[in-house]
Amino acid sequence: MLDLVQIRKTFNPKTVNEKVALDGLNLHMDDGDFVTVIGGNGAGKSTMLNAIAGVWPVDSGSITIDGTDVTRLSEHRRAALLGRVFQDPMTGTAATMQIEENLALAARRGERRTLKPGITREERRLYRDKLAALGLGLEDRMTAKVGLLSGGQRQALTLLMATLKKPKLLLLDEHTAALDPRTAAKVLELSEQIVAENHLMTLMVTHNMRDAIRYGNRLIMMHEGRIILDIAGEEKKHLTVEMLMDAFARTSGEAFANDRILLS
């Protein structure tokens, strides 16, 4: 369902600021895999997600989603295959538009725009049911401007928008990092619920080791643009933060020293 083969990406090549972000990255995911991604600053986590989404072209290698080679496709042409939630709650929604209008835009992702009426009664019923399932009371505020929502409410709405039309791959890019712990826990719970209900292939980047261990059926750790740990199944179920740090040290030959991750 997802294949990254020998992906390489270097920023500012042949300058003093040259940075190898992805160094021959290989990753295969099957339908329904929920993979959490962890690693220090500059490990290549977000670069990998941006490469998959087509934010920038890769230098070499191939990216295949659901049997389609998307390596040379533009970002907007990949949009029909992907759903994405960003770290910033302000990204991914139109703040000056209503909740139901944002959902209508998401429902039409990848389709031709027409002059037909914007939102039908049937669509409103669907949106109300989907919002009610979030348990945040948004089903009673469908005409409210999205800019009036809290960060957690907005992330939950963005998550719903990203999965309203079942994507081939869902990308969660540290989507709870800007939230307080209680709100982050709620959004993660909703993420797990939506992924399970829709059997979505998902890549979730996180800076929280405990979240990386708790969620998903597989965990990968990146270092210097490569995957150095890949843990799944029963091994992942029995994993602890200490075991994960020890495995990193053995595999990379370095001690894990990332304040943001360790403090969380």
Backbone as JSON, one array per atom type, in Angstrom:
{
  "sequence": "MLDLVQIRKTFNPKTVNEKVALDGLNLHMDDGDFVTVIGGNGAGKSTMLNAIAGVWPVDSGSITIDGTDVTRLSEHRRAALLGRVFQDPMTGTAATMQIEENLALAARRGERRTLKPGITREERRLYRDKLAALGLGLEDRMTAKVGLLSGGQRQALTLLMATLKKPKLLLLDEHTAALDPRTAAKVLELSEQIVAENHLMTLMVTHNMRDAIRYGNRLIMMHEGRIILDIAGEEKKHLTVEMLMDAFARTSGEAFANDRILLS",
  "N": [[0.82, -1.22, 0.0], [1.97, 1.26, 0.72], [5.06, 2.27, -0.44], [8.29, 3.27, 0.03], [11.22, 3.7, -1.62], [14.59, 3.75, -1.47], [14.8, 6.59, -0.94], [16.08, 9.78, -1.34], [17.0, 12.98, -0.14], [18.37, 16.12, -0.23], [19.0, 19.2, 1.21], [19.91, 22.49, 0.19], [22.17, 21.73, -1.52], [25.68, 21.29, -2.18], [26.57, 23.57, -0.86], [27.64, 25.53, 2.01], [25.67, 25.1, 3.79], [24.64, 22.62, 3.34], [22.46, 19.89, 3.84], [21.78, 16.62, 4.46], [18.78, 15.22, 4.4], [17.13, 12.97, 3.99], [18.36, 9.78, 3.62], [18.71, 7.48, 1.56], [16.25, 6.24, 2.26], [14.08, 3.62, 3.15], [10.87, 2.2, 3.25], [8.13, 0.11, 3.9], [4.63, -0.22, 4.02], [1.67, -1.93, 4.94], [-1.82, -2.33, 4.07], [-3.93, -0.93, 6.48], [-1.97, -0.71, 8.44], [-0.77, 1.02, 11.29], [1.52, 3.17, 11.93], [3.8, 4.5, 14.17], [6.1, 7.2, 14.39], [9.25, 8.14, 15.48], [12.02, 10.14, 16.65], [15.05, 12.1, 16.93], [15.67, 15.73, 16.74], [15.94, 16.81, 13.4], [16.08, 14.28, 12.37], [14.64, 13.44, 10.21], [11.93, 13.0, 10.12], [9.57, 14.7, 9.64], [10.37, 15.55, 7.14], [10.17, 13.18, 5.7], [7.36, 12.81, 5.71], [6.61, 15.1, 4.28], [7.82, 14.54, 1.85], [6.33, 12.32, 1.03], [3.84, 13.55, 0.77], [4.35, 15.26, -1.3], [5.26, 17.85, -1.01], [7.74, 18.83, -1.59], [10.0, 17.91, -4.27], [11.72, 14.73, -4.37], [15.21, 13.84, -4.44], [16.06, 11.42, -5.5], [14.92, 8.0, -5.93], [11.79, 6.2, -5.25], [8.24, 6.64, -4.76], [5.39, 4.98, -3.88], [1.93, 4.74, -3.71], [-0.78, 2.85, -2.87], [-0.4, 1.27, -5.15], [0.07, 3.17, -7.1], [2.5, 5.06, -8.69], [3.69, 7.88, -7.35], [5.82, 9.53, -7.38], [6.66, 11.63, -9.1], [4.43, 13.2, -9.15], [2.55, 16.2, -8.59], [1.88, 18.09, -5.56], [-0.89, 18.75, -5.28], [-2.07, 16.88, -6.93], [-1.7, 14.55, -5.58], [-3.4, 14.81, -3.51], [-5.91, 13.57, -3.48], [-5.36, 11.05, -2.61], [-4.44, 11.22, -0.06], [-4.73, 12.06, 3.47], [-4.19, 14.62, 5.86], [-2.98, 15.86, 8.96], [-1.76, 18.63, 10.62], [0.84, 19.99, 12.81], [0.26, 22.56, 13.77], [-2.69, 23.9, 14.98], [-3.99, 25.84, 13.53], [-3.63, 25.29, 10.92], [-4.91, 23.66, 8.05], [-7.61, 24.12, 8.15], [-10.2, 26.47, 7.22], [-10.36, 29.44, 8.68], [-12.22, 31.56, 8.61], [-14.49, 30.48, 7.63], [-17.53, 28.55, 8.07], [-18.08, 25.69, 10.27], [-19.53, 23.61, 9.0], [-19.13, 24.34, 6.36], [-16.38, 24.0, 6.04], [-16.27, 21.22, 6.32], [-17.73, 20.51, 4.06], [-15.99, 21.31, 2.04], [-13.92, 19.5, 2.5], [-15.25, 17.13, 1.92], [-15.42, 17.25, -0.77], [-12.94, 16.88, -1.78], [-10.58, 16.28, -4.28], [-12.48, 16.15, -6.27], [-14.28, 17.49, -9.13], [-15.19, 20.91, -9.11], [-18.47, 22.33, -9.01], [-21.42, 24.25, -9.94], [-23.5, 23.58, -8.35], [-25.84, 23.59, -5.52], [-24.34, 24.45, -2.37], [-24.35, 22.88, 0.2], [-26.15, 20.03, 0.95], [-29.23, 18.8, 2.48], [-28.97, 16.15, 3.22], [-26.21, 15.94, 3.4], [-25.74, 17.67, 5.56], [-26.94, 16.24, 7.65], [-25.21, 14.03, 7.7], [-22.79, 15.31, 8.43], [-23.49, 16.28, 10.94], [-23.84, 13.89, 12.38], [-21.23, 12.82, 12.22], [-19.78, 14.8, 13.6], [-21.0, 14.65, 16.11], [-20.05, 12.23, 16.99], [-17.54, 12.87, 17.82], [-17.79, 13.89, 20.34], [-17.61, 16.48, 21.33], [-19.47, 18.46, 21.25], [-19.72, 19.88, 18.9], [-21.58, 19.41, 16.97], [-23.74, 20.98, 17.46], [-22.94, 23.42, 16.71], [-22.61, 23.99, 14.05], [-22.74, 26.11, 12.26], [-20.97, 27.89, 13.2], [-18.03, 29.96, 13.06], [-14.89, 28.57, 12.23], [-12.6, 29.71, 13.25], [-13.28, 30.47, 15.8], [-13.07, 28.3, 17.43], [-11.51, 26.22, 19.96], [-8.04, 25.15, 20.26], [-7.89, 22.33, 20.53], [-10.48, 21.54, 19.7], [-10.36, 22.38, 17.1], [-8.29, 20.82, 16.03], [-9.48, 18.32, 16.25], [-11.59, 18.66, 14.47], [-10.11, 19.05, 12.11], [-8.94, 16.54, 11.89], [-11.23, 15.01, 11.42], [-11.98, 16.11, 8.97], [-9.81, 15.34, 7.4], [-10.23, 12.67, 7.13], [-12.75, 12.29, 6.18], [-13.39, 11.7, 3.51], [-12.39, 8.66, 2.83], [-9.0, 8.31, 3.0], [-6.17, 6.92, 1.18], [-3.89, 6.94, 2.65], [-3.16, 8.2, 5.83], [-1.67, 10.99, 7.24], [-0.22, 12.04, 10.16], [1.18, 14.66, 11.58], [2.89, 15.28, 14.17], [0.53, 16.07, 15.51], [-0.56, 16.67, 17.97], [1.18, 18.19, 19.36], [1.04, 20.93, 19.93], [-0.9, 21.17, 21.8], [-2.44, 21.2, 25.1], [-1.72, 18.76, 27.71], [-4.1, 17.29, 28.5], [-5.98, 17.86, 26.48], [-4.52, 16.96, 24.3], [-4.44, 14.21, 24.82], [-7.14, 13.57, 24.43], [-7.46, 14.13, 21.69], [-5.69, 12.27, 20.61], [-6.95, 9.93, 21.39], [-9.3, 10.13, 19.86], [-8.11, 10.01, 17.36], [-7.08, 7.39, 17.27], [-9.49, 6.0, 17.41], [-10.84, 6.78, 15.02], [-9.02, 5.89, 13.09], [-9.09, 3.13, 13.55], [-11.83, 2.51, 13.1], [-12.11, 3.09, 10.4], [-10.19, 1.58, 9.25], [-7.62, 2.62, 8.49], [-4.57, 3.17, 6.79], [-1.87, 4.5, 8.42], [0.5, 7.03, 9.24], [2.07, 8.29, 11.96], [3.78, 10.91, 13.23], [5.52, 11.67, 16.16], [6.7, 13.34, 19.14], [6.64, 12.21, 21.52], [7.61, 9.58, 23.41], [6.14, 7.72, 24.9], [3.58, 7.89, 23.79], [4.21, 7.03, 21.23], [4.79, 4.39, 21.75], [2.42, 3.44, 22.84], [0.36, 3.78, 20.9], [-0.79, 2.48, 17.73], [0.32, -0.3, 15.61], [2.89, -0.67, 15.05], [6.22, 0.58, 15.35], [8.59, 2.96, 14.32], [11.92, 4.21, 14.42], [13.74, 7.05, 13.5], [16.91, 8.22, 12.3], [19.29, 10.46, 11.31], [18.19, 10.59, 8.72], [17.47, 8.0, 8.07], [15.81, 4.84, 8.73], [16.32, 3.34, 11.75], [15.35, 1.69, 13.66], [12.75, -0.72, 13.83], [9.92, -1.8, 15.02], [7.45, -4.14, 15.85], [4.25, -5.83, 16.44], [4.15, -8.31, 19.04], [6.55, -7.63, 20.25], [6.5, -4.84, 20.26], [4.34, -4.38, 21.96], [5.36, -4.98, 24.45], [7.23, -3.09, 24.87], [9.2, -0.55, 26.46], [9.96, 2.86, 27.5], [12.59, 3.01, 28.38], [13.71, 0.69, 27.25], [13.45, 1.38, 24.59], [15.17, 3.57, 24.35], [17.6, 2.33, 24.96], [17.77, 0.56, 22.8], [18.02, 2.39, 20.73], [20.56, 3.48, 21.31], [22.18, 1.21, 20.97], [21.8, 0.66, 18.27], [22.4, 3.02, 16.85], [24.79, 3.8, 17.9], [25.03, 5.96, 19.49], [24.21, 8.02, 22.34], [20.86, 8.72, 23.3], [19.82, 11.96, 23.0], [17.74, 14.17, 23.17], [16.12, 16.84, 24.15], [13.42, 17.67, 23.93], [11.97, 15.35, 23.4], [12.73, 13.68, 25.55], [11.82, 15.12, 27.8], [9.12, 14.97, 27.47]],
  "CA": [[0.0, 0.0, 0.0], [2.93, 2.37, 0.65], [6.45, 1.85, -0.61], [9.35, 4.26, -0.18], [12.39, 2.93, -2.03], [15.84, 4.51, -1.64], [14.48, 8.01, -1.04], [17.14, 10.7, -0.94], [16.67, 14.4, -0.23], [19.39, 16.99, 0.34], [18.69, 20.62, 1.12], [21.07, 23.37, -0.05], [23.32, 20.93, -1.95], [26.93, 21.94, -2.61], [26.79, 24.83, -0.15], [28.08, 25.31, 3.4], [24.48, 24.72, 4.55], [24.13, 21.34, 2.84], [21.9, 19.01, 4.85], [21.17, 15.39, 3.95], [17.6, 15.0, 5.24], [16.74, 11.57, 3.8], [19.57, 9.15, 3.1], [18.39, 6.12, 1.13], [15.16, 5.78, 3.13], [13.2, 2.55, 2.66], [9.76, 1.88, 4.16], [6.95, -0.54, 3.32], [3.48, -0.33, 4.91], [0.53, -2.66, 4.4], [-3.15, -1.79, 4.34], [-4.33, -1.01, 7.88], [-0.86, -0.45, 9.36], [-0.74, 2.28, 12.01], [2.93, 3.25, 12.28], [4.25, 5.71, 14.86], [7.46, 7.57, 13.97], [9.92, 8.94, 16.5], [13.42, 10.41, 16.37], [15.51, 13.4, 17.4], [15.59, 16.84, 15.8], [16.73, 16.6, 12.19], [16.16, 12.85, 12.02], [14.02, 13.26, 8.89], [10.54, 12.57, 10.29], [8.66, 15.57, 8.88], [10.82, 15.53, 5.75], [9.58, 11.99, 5.1], [5.95, 13.07, 5.46], [6.52, 16.09, 3.2], [8.18, 13.86, 0.6], [5.16, 11.51, 0.65], [2.76, 14.46, 0.38], [4.72, 16.0, -2.5], [5.54, 19.26, -0.7], [8.91, 19.1, -2.44], [10.44, 16.69, -4.98], [12.87, 14.03, -3.83], [16.34, 13.83, -5.37], [16.06, 10.12, -6.15], [14.08, 7.0, -5.27], [10.4, 6.14, -5.71], [7.16, 6.65, -3.76], [4.21, 4.33, -4.44], [0.78, 4.7, -2.8], [-1.88, 2.04, -3.4], [-0.06, 0.8, -6.48], [0.31, 4.29, -8.0], [3.79, 5.75, -8.51], [3.4, 9.3, -7.22], [7.1, 10.21, -7.19], [6.74, 12.88, -9.87], [3.16, 13.92, -9.13], [2.53, 17.41, -7.77], [1.2, 17.97, -4.27], [-2.35, 18.77, -5.4], [-2.53, 15.66, -7.59], [-1.67, 13.47, -4.58], [-4.35, 15.14, -2.44], [-7.02, 12.62, -3.46], [-4.91, 9.81, -1.98], [-3.9, 11.47, 1.28], [-5.31, 12.94, 4.46], [-3.07, 15.07, 6.68], [-3.23, 16.78, 10.07], [-0.49, 19.27, 10.93], [1.12, 20.34, 14.2], [-0.4, 23.83, 14.08], [-4.15, 23.79, 14.86], [-4.48, 26.84, 12.59], [-3.41, 24.77, 9.57], [-5.8, 22.57, 7.64], [-9.0, 24.58, 8.13], [-10.4, 27.87, 6.82], [-10.83, 30.04, 9.93], [-13.35, 32.48, 8.43], [-15.64, 29.73, 7.14], [-18.26, 27.79, 9.08], [-17.7, 24.29, 10.45], [-20.14, 22.79, 7.95], [-18.51, 24.7, 5.08], [-15.09, 23.32, 6.02], [-16.53, 19.81, 6.07], [-18.16, 20.39, 2.67], [-14.77, 21.38, 1.23], [-13.22, 18.22, 2.67], [-16.03, 16.07, 1.25], [-15.26, 17.39, -2.22], [-11.53, 16.77, -2.11], [-10.29, 15.45, -5.44], [-13.59, 16.18, -7.23], [-14.47, 18.72, -9.87], [-16.12, 21.86, -8.5], [-19.59, 22.67, -9.88], [-22.25, 25.36, -9.45], [-24.63, 23.03, -7.6], [-25.94, 24.14, -4.16], [-23.19, 24.1, -1.55], [-24.51, 21.79, 1.18], [-27.49, 19.47, 0.92], [-29.76, 18.36, 3.77], [-28.36, 14.86, 3.52], [-24.84, 16.2, 3.84], [-25.8, 18.25, 6.91], [-27.2, 15.13, 8.58], [-23.97, 13.27, 7.81], [-21.82, 16.1, 9.19], [-23.93, 16.32, 12.34], [-23.54, 12.58, 12.97], [-19.78, 12.71, 12.36], [-19.35, 15.72, 14.66], [-21.5, 14.14, 17.38], [-19.18, 11.12, 17.4], [-16.33, 13.42, 18.45], [-18.09, 14.14, 21.75], [-17.15, 17.83, 21.71], [-20.58, 19.41, 21.13], [-19.61, 20.67, 17.68], [-22.75, 19.18, 16.13], [-24.68, 22.06, 17.73], [-22.29, 24.69, 16.34], [-22.18, 23.76, 12.67], [-22.65, 27.36, 11.51], [-19.97, 28.74, 13.86], [-16.77, 30.13, 12.35], [-13.87, 27.67, 12.76], [-11.64, 30.52, 13.99], [-13.73, 30.64, 17.19], [-12.89, 27.04, 18.15], [-10.25, 26.03, 20.69], [-7.04, 24.37, 19.52], [-8.27, 20.92, 20.52], [-11.66, 21.37, 18.84], [-9.94, 22.59, 15.71], [-7.55, 19.63, 15.6], [-10.45, 17.23, 16.09], [-12.29, 18.93, 13.21], [-9.16, 18.8, 11.02], [-8.83, 15.09, 11.81], [-12.45, 14.54, 10.76], [-11.91, 16.55, 7.57], [-8.77, 14.56, 6.71], [-10.67, 11.27, 6.97], [-14.15, 12.28, 5.75], [-13.3, 10.83, 2.33], [-11.36, 7.73, 3.3], [-7.76, 8.41, 2.22], [-5.35, 5.72, 1.11], [-2.89, 7.09, 3.69], [-3.37, 9.34, 6.73], [-0.42, 11.51, 7.8], [-0.4, 12.83, 11.38], [2.5, 15.26, 11.76], [2.95, 15.85, 15.52], [-0.73, 16.81, 15.53], [-0.97, 17.04, 19.33], [2.32, 18.85, 20.01], [0.71, 22.29, 20.36], [-2.05, 21.11, 22.71], [-2.15, 20.85, 26.49], [-1.74, 17.29, 27.86], [-5.45, 16.71, 28.56], [-6.56, 17.97, 25.14], [-3.74, 16.07, 23.43], [-4.89, 12.84, 25.08], [-8.45, 13.43, 23.8], [-7.28, 14.09, 20.23], [-5.07, 10.98, 20.3], [-8.01, 8.92, 21.54], [-10.14, 10.25, 18.67], [-7.32, 9.55, 16.22], [-7.07, 5.93, 17.32], [-10.85, 5.54, 17.12], [-11.13, 6.99, 13.61], [-8.14, 5.0, 12.32], [-9.59, 1.76, 13.7], [-13.14, 2.37, 12.47], [-11.99, 3.19, 8.94], [-9.09, 0.7, 8.83], [-6.78, 3.52, 7.72], [-3.12, 3.1, 6.86], [-1.55, 5.76, 9.08], [1.84, 7.36, 9.72], [1.96, 9.34, 12.97], [5.02, 11.42, 13.8], [5.32, 12.19, 17.51], [7.92, 13.54, 19.93], [6.37, 11.6, 22.82], [7.93, 8.15, 23.34], [5.05, 6.91, 25.46], [2.53, 7.85, 22.78], [4.7, 6.2, 20.13], [4.69, 2.99, 22.19], [1.02, 3.09, 23.15], [-0.53, 3.78, 19.74], [-0.36, 1.81, 16.52], [0.78, -1.7, 15.66], [4.29, -0.7, 14.63], [6.97, 1.79, 15.7], [9.89, 3.1, 13.7], [12.73, 5.33, 14.88], [14.61, 7.58, 12.45], [18.16, 8.87, 12.72], [20.09, 10.91, 10.16], [17.53, 10.34, 7.44], [17.24, 6.57, 7.83], [15.11, 4.1, 9.78], [17.3, 2.5, 12.44], [14.6, 0.72, 14.46], [11.44, -1.03, 13.29], [9.42, -2.74, 16.04], [6.03, -4.39, 15.65], [3.68, -7.02, 17.07], [4.31, -8.56, 20.46], [7.72, -6.9, 20.73], [6.09, -3.46, 20.54], [3.42, -4.38, 23.1], [6.11, -5.08, 25.7], [8.27, -2.07, 24.81], [9.19, 0.56, 27.43], [10.79, 3.98, 27.08], [13.99, 2.65, 28.64], [14.11, -0.28, 26.23], [13.54, 2.09, 23.33], [16.41, 4.37, 24.39], [18.73, 1.39, 24.87], [17.82, 0.07, 21.42], [18.57, 3.48, 19.92], [22.0, 3.57, 21.57], [22.85, 0.06, 20.35], [21.69, 0.71, 16.81], [23.04, 4.22, 16.28], [26.11, 4.01, 18.49], [25.0, 7.24, 20.2], [23.22, 8.14, 23.4], [19.72, 9.53, 22.88], [19.91, 13.25, 23.69], [16.82, 15.13, 22.6], [15.39, 17.36, 25.31], [11.97, 17.74, 23.7], [11.41, 14.0, 23.52], [12.96, 13.15, 26.9], [10.99, 15.82, 28.76], [7.72, 14.59, 27.28]],
  "C": [[0.86, 1.26, 0.0], [4.32, 1.79, 0.53], [7.33, 3.06, -0.86], [10.62, 3.46, -0.47], [13.57, 3.87, -2.3], [15.6, 6.01, -1.85], [15.64, 8.85, -0.51], [16.67, 12.14, -1.14], [17.74, 15.2, 0.49], [18.96, 18.43, 0.13], [19.98, 21.42, 0.96], [22.31, 22.59, -0.5], [24.49, 21.79, -2.44], [27.09, 23.34, -2.06], [27.25, 24.5, 1.26], [26.91, 24.87, 4.27], [23.87, 23.4, 4.09], [23.67, 20.45, 3.99], [21.24, 17.81, 4.18], [20.01, 15.04, 4.89], [17.1, 13.56, 5.18], [17.87, 10.87, 3.05], [19.3, 7.68, 2.73], [17.3, 5.48, 1.96], [14.31, 4.72, 2.44], [12.11, 2.29, 3.7], [8.64, 1.22, 3.37], [5.86, -0.61, 4.39], [2.37, -1.08, 4.19], [-0.77, -1.97, 4.76], [-3.51, -2.0, 5.81], [-3.22, -0.8, 8.88], [-1.01, 0.94, 9.98], [0.67, 2.38, 12.6], [3.23, 4.57, 12.97], [5.73, 5.93, 14.53], [8.06, 8.49, 15.02], [11.39, 9.11, 16.12], [13.77, 11.81, 16.81], [15.3, 14.5, 16.37], [16.49, 16.57, 14.6], [16.86, 15.16, 11.76], [15.54, 12.56, 10.66], [12.54, 12.89, 8.95], [9.58, 13.4, 9.42], [9.06, 15.64, 7.42], [10.24, 14.33, 5.02], [8.11, 12.23, 4.77], [5.76, 14.07, 4.32], [6.88, 15.48, 1.85], [7.0, 13.03, 0.1], [4.05, 12.39, 0.11], [3.07, 15.26, -0.88], [4.98, 17.47, -2.27], [6.77, 19.74, -1.47], [9.34, 17.8, -3.11], [11.63, 16.05, -4.28], [13.97, 14.02, -4.89], [16.38, 12.52, -6.16], [15.23, 9.15, -5.34], [12.66, 7.05, -5.8], [9.43, 6.06, -4.55], [5.92, 6.07, -4.42], [3.13, 4.25, -3.37], [-0.35, 3.94, -3.48], [-1.64, 1.65, -4.85], [0.21, 1.9, -7.5], [1.65, 4.94, -7.69], [3.53, 7.25, -8.52], [4.67, 10.15, -7.14], [7.17, 11.55, -7.88], [5.42, 13.64, -9.91], [3.26, 15.14, -8.23], [1.73, 17.18, -6.5], [-0.32, 17.9, -4.44], [-2.89, 17.52, -6.08], [-2.47, 14.45, -6.65], [-2.78, 13.63, -3.53], [-5.5, 14.14, -2.34], [-6.66, 11.32, -2.75], [-4.62, 9.97, -0.5], [-4.84, 12.3, 2.15], [-4.18, 13.36, 5.38], [-3.54, 16.03, 7.76], [-1.87, 17.3, 10.53], [-0.35, 19.57, 12.42], [0.35, 21.58, 14.64], [-1.91, 23.69, 13.92], [-4.74, 24.8, 13.88], [-4.35, 26.38, 11.14], [-4.43, 23.67, 9.26], [-7.27, 22.92, 7.65], [-9.03, 26.02, 7.65], [-11.09, 28.58, 7.97], [-12.08, 30.89, 9.76], [-14.6, 31.78, 7.9], [-16.28, 28.92, 8.27], [-17.75, 26.35, 9.16], [-18.25, 23.44, 9.31], [-19.54, 23.1, 6.58], [-17.13, 24.05, 4.94], [-15.26, 21.84, 5.71], [-16.96, 19.57, 4.62], [-16.95, 20.45, 1.73], [-14.01, 20.06, 1.3], [-13.92, 17.1, 1.92], [-15.86, 16.11, -0.26], [-13.8, 17.31, -2.66], [-11.32, 15.82, -3.29], [-11.38, 15.42, -6.49], [-13.6, 17.49, -7.99], [-15.47, 19.62, -9.15], [-17.22, 22.21, -9.51], [-20.36, 23.84, -9.27], [-23.49, 24.84, -8.72], [-24.67, 23.64, -6.19], [-24.85, 23.59, -3.25], [-23.35, 22.87, -0.67], [-25.95, 21.31, 1.17], [-27.94, 19.07, 2.33], [-29.13, 17.04, 4.2], [-26.93, 15.02, 4.02], [-24.83, 16.76, 5.25], [-26.06, 17.17, 7.96], [-25.94, 14.31, 8.8], [-22.95, 14.02, 8.67], [-22.19, 16.14, 10.67], [-23.6, 15.0, 13.04], [-22.04, 12.41, 13.21], [-19.27, 13.58, 13.5], [-19.79, 15.22, 16.03], [-20.61, 13.03, 17.91], [-17.91, 11.6, 18.06], [-16.54, 13.7, 19.93], [-17.66, 15.51, 22.24], [-18.26, 18.88, 21.58], [-20.58, 20.23, 19.85], [-20.82, 20.48, 16.77], [-23.82, 20.25, 16.33], [-24.12, 23.42, 17.35], [-21.85, 24.66, 14.87], [-22.04, 25.04, 11.85], [-21.66, 28.34, 12.15], [-18.71, 28.82, 13.0], [-15.7, 29.27, 13.02], [-12.84, 28.44, 13.6], [-12.02, 30.74, 15.44], [-13.5, 29.4, 18.04], [-11.56, 27.05, 18.92], [-9.3, 25.19, 19.85], [-7.41, 22.9, 19.42], [-9.47, 20.65, 19.63], [-11.27, 21.48, 17.37], [-9.16, 21.39, 15.18], [-8.48, 18.45, 15.39], [-11.22, 17.41, 14.79], [-11.38, 18.65, 12.02], [-8.99, 17.3, 10.8], [-10.04, 14.51, 11.08], [-12.43, 14.9, 9.28], [-10.93, 15.69, 6.77], [-9.23, 13.15, 6.4], [-12.11, 11.16, 6.47], [-14.3, 11.47, 4.46], [-12.11, 9.92, 2.6], [-10.11, 7.81, 2.44], [-7.04, 7.06, 2.15], [-4.3, 5.73, 2.22], [-3.18, 8.34, 4.49], [-2.02, 9.71, 7.34], [-0.73, 12.41, 8.99], [0.97, 13.36, 11.79], [2.56, 16.01, 13.09], [1.68, 16.66, 15.81], [-1.25, 17.13, 16.92], [0.1, 17.86, 20.05], [1.98, 20.23, 20.56], [-0.43, 22.34, 21.37], [-1.6, 20.81, 24.14], [-2.35, 19.35, 26.67], [-3.14, 16.66, 27.83], [-6.11, 16.73, 27.18], [-5.85, 17.05, 24.16], [-4.19, 14.63, 23.58], [-6.24, 12.58, 24.4], [-8.32, 13.3, 22.28], [-6.63, 12.77, 19.8], [-6.09, 9.85, 20.4], [-8.94, 8.93, 20.32], [-9.42, 9.73, 17.43], [-7.33, 8.03, 16.15], [-8.42, 5.36, 16.93], [-11.16, 5.64, 15.63], [-10.29, 6.07, 12.73], [-8.67, 3.57, 12.36], [-10.91, 1.55, 12.95], [-13.05, 2.33, 10.94], [-10.88, 2.32, 8.37], [-8.1, 1.49, 7.95], [-5.3, 3.2, 7.89], [-2.63, 4.47, 7.32], [-0.08, 5.85, 9.47], [1.69, 8.51, 10.71], [3.33, 9.7, 13.53], [4.71, 12.01, 15.17], [6.67, 12.41, 18.18], [7.78, 12.87, 21.3], [6.59, 10.08, 22.73], [6.79, 7.27, 23.84], [3.89, 6.8, 24.47], [2.94, 6.96, 21.62], [4.58, 4.72, 20.46], [3.23, 2.56, 22.32], [0.16, 2.91, 21.9], [0.08, 3.04, 18.55], [0.1, 0.39, 16.72], [2.26, -1.83, 15.31], [4.95, 0.63, 14.96], [8.28, 1.81, 14.94], [10.61, 4.31, 14.29], [13.68, 5.74, 13.76], [15.83, 8.27, 13.05], [18.96, 9.18, 11.47], [19.51, 10.46, 8.82], [17.27, 8.89, 7.09], [16.43, 5.98, 8.98], [16.11, 3.16, 10.44], [16.64, 1.48, 13.37], [13.22, 0.52, 13.85], [10.88, -2.16, 14.15], [7.92, -2.9, 15.89], [5.57, -5.58, 16.48], [3.88, -7.11, 18.56], [5.5, -7.79, 21.04], [7.35, -5.46, 21.09], [5.19, -3.38, 21.77], [4.16, -4.37, 24.43], [7.22, -4.03, 25.8], [8.09, -1.05, 25.92], [10.08, 1.68, 26.89], [12.27, 3.64, 27.26], [14.52, 1.67, 27.61], [14.32, 0.41, 24.87], [14.83, 2.92, 23.26], [17.64, 3.48, 24.3], [18.9, 0.87, 23.45], [18.39, 1.14, 20.49], [20.09, 3.56, 20.08], [22.76, 2.42, 20.9], [22.89, 0.18, 18.84], [22.47, 1.87, 16.2], [24.46, 4.43, 16.77], [26.21, 5.32, 19.24], [24.0, 7.16, 21.34], [22.09, 9.04, 22.91], [19.71, 10.83, 23.68], [19.05, 14.27, 22.99], [15.91, 15.6, 23.71], [13.89, 17.32, 25.14], [11.32, 16.39, 23.91], [11.54, 13.49, 24.94], [12.05, 13.81, 27.93], [9.53, 15.46, 28.63], [7.48, 13.14, 27.69]]
}
